[in-house]
Amino acid sequence: MHLRARALSLFVLLIALAACGPKAKGPVAPTSPYPAATPGPVTEAALAEYFQAALPEAFAAGTISADFGSTDVGAEVIGELALMGVDDMTEVGTLLPFDFKTKGIEALAADGDGTTNLAGMLRDLMVMKDARLYFTTAWQNHYSMNGPQDFPVPAAYGVDLEGLRDLGIYGDDGGGDEEDLDGAEDVGDGDLDQ
């Protein structure tokens, strides 16, 4: 009788194992909705080409323009990317959150004029990657900000921009003599880069 009970227990165990099936190897990573970036150096032309291919609707609608705003800003942004450890186009491609076509563009559209250029979008993406690193290493006072309201896209992704106030990155929203990140006296009206 004892042998029969063991056989029955073994049979039940085998049925249970068969019902559970093979063990999964882990979660499957989602596939990016964006085209793969071509490996190579980060250049203004490569950035424009990649983002126009990744976000064609935003460029067609005029939400994002394929320029950097003014002379030398493209070189500044490429330098900022390098300081953030992004020096190849394949790394640039990893900055875009999978839901940027919806969540990021919606946050941008809900803000003031609802448009940006490549420099603004790339700076938002760097802030989203690591805001503290961006403002302490890459930013270098290249442009001025009045406050967290200047970053609707990173805010939509949960970046605590108010928590960065201790870095002195914002103007004082009305002129005054707050100090900015590099310790220089602010020239007023939130303009930190003159």
Summary of the structure (lengths in Angstrom):
residues: 194
radius of gyration: 24.7
end to end distance: 92.8
largest distance: 93.9
contacts: 507
relative contact order: 0.11
helix: 50%
strand: 3%
